[in-house]
């Protein structure tokens, strides 16, 4: 697109071009203030200043004139165009190589429509037949047993709490 063509566009069309430049991987938080970008399986918040600088760099590449007011107007218009983030499903845990659904027990590829905001920085692997914490992680199991005072009910509570931390679910 030429400089003249870009300059002639309305603010909303310019905002749409920015969305396309980001390969439709932008969204706004439910309050309509924070812009996020989908990167490697999760939505990451982009600071307003960084995003405005990126937009200014796009103008510079095209040789199009701009001002902070024009950039602000474009970014505010963009927030009205991009999808609004939804809450991620509570049963999903994001891993580096995909997403595990704790309800169905199924593992699937990343999908921006899942709205995950965090990922565990490890790869998910299917459990091996017969695999159990007691036999395959004996040091962890001993610690867990000792921490629970050798009471199975307390052990289950600790495991649930660890799972909540892993799944980033604190409620």
C-alpha positions in Angstrom: 0.0 0.0 0.0 1.3 3.4 -0.9 1.7 6.3 1.4 -1.1 8.3 -0.4 -3.5 5.3 -0.1 -2.8 4.9 3.6 -3.2 8.6 4.3 -6.5 8.6 2.5 -7.9 5.8 4.7 -10.3 6.6 7.5 -9.2 6.0 11.1 -11.3 2.8 11.3 -9.8 1.5 8.0 -6.3 2.3 9.3 -7.1 0.5 12.6 -8.3 -2.5 10.5 -5.0 -2.5 8.6 -3.1 -2.6 11.9 -5.3 -5.6 13.1 -4.5 -7.4 9.8 -0.8 -6.5 10.2 -1.0 -8.4 13.6 -2.6 -11.3 11.8 -5.9 -10.8 13.7 -4.2 -11.8 16.9 -5.2 -8.8 19.0 -8.0 -8.6 21.6 -9.1 -6.2 24.2 -9.8 -7.0 27.9 -13.5 -7.1 29.1 -13.1 -3.4 30.3 -12.0 -2.3 26.8 -8.7 -0.9 28.0 -5.8 -3.4 27.8 -4.7 -4.7 24.4 -3.4 -8.3 24.3 -1.7 -10.2 21.6 -1.9 -14.0 21.1 1.6 -15.4 21.2 2.6 -19.1 21.3 -0.6 -20.3 23.0 -1.5 -17.5 25.3 -2.8 -13.9 25.3 -0.2 -11.5 26.5 -0.9 -7.9 27.5 0.9 -5.3 25.4 1.7 -2.0 27.2 -0.1 1.0 25.6 3.3 2.7 25.1 4.8 -0.3 23.4 1.8 -0.8 21.1 1.7 2.9 20.2 5.4 2.8 19.3 4.7 -0.3 17.1 1.9 1.6 15.3 4.1 4.6 14.9 6.8 2.3 13.4 4.2 1.1 10.9 3.4 4.7 9.8 7.2 5.3 9.5 7.6 2.2 7.3 4.9 3.5 4.9 6.4 7.0 5.1 3.0 8.3 6.3 2.9 11.4 8.6 1.6 10.9 12.1 1.2 12.5 15.4 0.7 11.2 18.9 -3.0 12.3 18.6 -3.4 10.3 15.4 -1.8 7.3 17.0 -4.0 7.6 20.1 -7.1 7.9 18.0 -6.1 4.9 15.9 -5.4 2.7 19.0 -8.7 3.8 20.7 -10.6 2.9 17.4 -8.7 -0.4 17.2 -10.0 -1.3 20.7 -13.5 -1.0 19.4 -12.8 -3.3 16.4 -10.9 -6.2 18.0 -12.7 -9.0 19.9 -13.2 -8.7 23.6 -11.4 -11.3 25.6 -13.5 -14.0 27.3 -12.6 -15.8 30.5 -10.7 -19.0 29.8 -12.5 -22.2 30.7 -11.6 -23.2 34.2 -10.8 -26.8 33.4 -8.0 -26.0 30.9 -4.3 -26.1 31.6 -2.0 -24.6 29.0 1.3 -26.3 28.3 4.0 -25.4 25.9 2.9 -28.0 23.4 -0.9 -27.7 23.8 -3.9 -27.6 26.1 -5.1 -30.2 28.6 -8.8 -30.4 29.5 -9.1 -31.7 33.0 -12.8 -32.6 32.6 -12.5 -34.7 29.5 -8.9 -35.8 29.9 -8.2 -34.7 26.3 -5.1 -32.9 25.1 -5.5 -30.5 22.1 -3.5 -28.0 20.1 -3.4 -24.3 21.2 -6.3 -22.2 20.0 -6.7 -18.5 20.5 -10.4 -18.9 21.1 -9.6 -20.7 24.4 -8.5 -17.3 25.8 -5.7 -18.8 27.9 -3.6 -16.1 29.6 -0.9 -18.4 31.1 1.0 -21.5 30.1 3.1 -23.9 32.0 6.6 -23.8 30.5 6.8 -27.6 30.2 5.6 -30.0 27.5 2.6 -32.2 28.3 3.2 -36.0 28.0 0.6 -38.7 28.3 0.9 -40.8 31.4 2.5 -44.2 30.9 0.4 -47.3 31.7 0.7 -48.0 35.4 2.4 -44.6 36.1 1.7 -43.3 39.6 3.2 -40.7 41.9 4.0 -43.3 44.5 6.3 -45.3 42.2 7.4 -42.8 39.6 8.0 -39.8 41.9 8.9 -41.5 45.2 10.7 -38.5 46.7 7.7 -36.2 46.0 5.3 -38.8 47.4 7.4 -39.1 50.6 7.4 -35.3 51.0 3.7 -35.2 50.3 2.9 -37.9 52.8 5.1 -36.3 55.5 3.6 -32.8 54.8 0.1 -34.3 55.2 0.9 -36.0 58.5 0.5 -39.4 56.7 -3.3 -38.7 56.4 -4.8 -39.5 53.0 -7.4 -36.7 53.3 -4.8 -34.0 53.9 -2.7 -35.5 51.1 -5.7 -35.0 48.7 -6.1 -31.4 49.9 -2.5 -30.6 49.3 -2.6 -32.2 45.8 -5.7 -30.2 45.0 -4.0 -27.0 46.2 -0.9 -27.8 44.0 -3.2 -28.5 41.1 -4.9 -25.1 41.6 -1.5 -23.4 41.5 -0.6 -25.4 38.4 -3.8 -24.4 36.7 -3.5 -20.8 38.0 -6.9 -21.1 39.6 -7.1 -19.6 43.1 -10.8 -19.4 43.7 
